Amino acid sequence: MFDREVLIIGGGPGGYETAIRLDQYGINVAVMEMKRLGGVCLNEGCIPTKALVKSSELYSEMRTAPEFGFPEMSPSLDYKLIHARKNAIVEQLVSGVEFLFKKREIPVIAEKAVSVAPFGEGWEVKTESGTAVKARFLILATGSLPKELPGIAIDEVNVLSSTGLLALESLPKSLAVVGGGVIGCEFASILNSFGVQTQIIEFLPRIVANEDEEMSKRLTMALKKAGVKISTKVGVQKVTPQDGSCELELTDGSKLNFEKVLMSVGRAPRMELEWQQAAPEMEAGAVKIDEFMRSSLPGIYAIGDLTGKMPLAHTASKQGMIASAHIKGIIQGDQPEIPALDYIQIPRVTFTMPELASVGYTEAEAKEKFGEIKVGKFPYSANGKALAMSGTFGLVKTIARADDSKLLGMHILGLNAAELIAQGAILISLGAKAEAVESITFAHPTLSETIKESLEDLQNMSINKI
């Protein structure tokens, strides 16, 4: 009756990982993806951006050679080579995912899904070409699209999305970054390190506004010191292309000129499907889901950016694991106990220089929700490994309840913050208290000791804090 037990619409990190997990469960699954597997993250987002981050970090380190005992260097920059390396990394990873699907014999329907209609106790999905696929269960993993400002369209020529910026084979001389969120700050940091005149224009009072205020202020200091201009409490109301540049009119009446404009004011859930009868319940443009990722329609699940829940690749993947486990229980009749996904425990990373990573509540959020709290801090400048790496600008900040010392949040700004935050995520997800540090031995000398001392500082017991 059905072509597949499960059809996943969208082959991003959530979609392709969920398909593999379902195949591991012995469930007949297929993926419908109009482009290549990997989605925006692998092809046009997370991975290519991180490739540029590494090149920019290396370029910056080469210019600080005297700090490490080497003669002063004046390295030349060939962005075509950097661009080619980025593309090669993406190709290798995408090909790897495609190989996994081929090895497991998971079908990929390389077409765009356009409509969904009920079919018996399941669903029928039709593509642009008229292909029809019938499945008992659907998992919607269609991702998101970049937002635009009223009257300012992304044309990928003058006004670029992150996809358009990554596609450039040569660097612009100057770049206006409209929006100081994660994407905007990452690209501003990367291009600034490559020598591009860069300015962030943020309507809110501070950049990375969803992060802890203290860490936001410290990141602002670091970016400004590196040469990035940052304007807050001001918006962009008009962009006018001129001869080889763009004129930006700001809400304060001022005007700026930049060669290119990056529009990074967020992303919106992507729902382009036509529903022949009932459609899933939506909330603020996103598909409303329950704890098992089920939509309001029987047999239809949704994961990733489409759900509006912390739009990160690893969120989509985790949601997919929960959805696949729930579907397995229905099909195979052995419903397992599935731990609920607490979104506040999902780590967040901004790959700037220095990196900013966090998990759990900010200081303001913790105070509002729990009342009295305590905060432990430890600076990178007092850490031996950070000093040896010439990376002393940084801070680990840990937040706990005042009554029982249960950990509520961890925020790291500095070298390798993206890797270190996993320790905070583990501790918080296990419900650990500040005293947990007493039963853990941290290797010396390592950056992870900043986490140890931050936890100790919650009890005023940090050894090396001045």
Helices and strands as residue ranges (DSSP letters): E 4-9, H 13-24, E 29-32, H 39-44, H 46-62, G 65-68, H 79-104, E 108-109, E 113-119, E 122-127, E 132-140, E 144-146, E 159-160, H 162-167, E 174-178, H 182-193, E 197-202, H 213-226, E 229-232, E 236-242, E 245-250, E 255-258, E 260-263, E 267-269, E 274-275, E 282-283, E 286-287, E 300-302, G 304-307, H 313-332, G 343-345, E 348-350, E 355-360, H 363-370, E 373-379, G 380-382, H 384-388, E 395-401, E 407-414, H 417-429, G 434-439, H 449-457
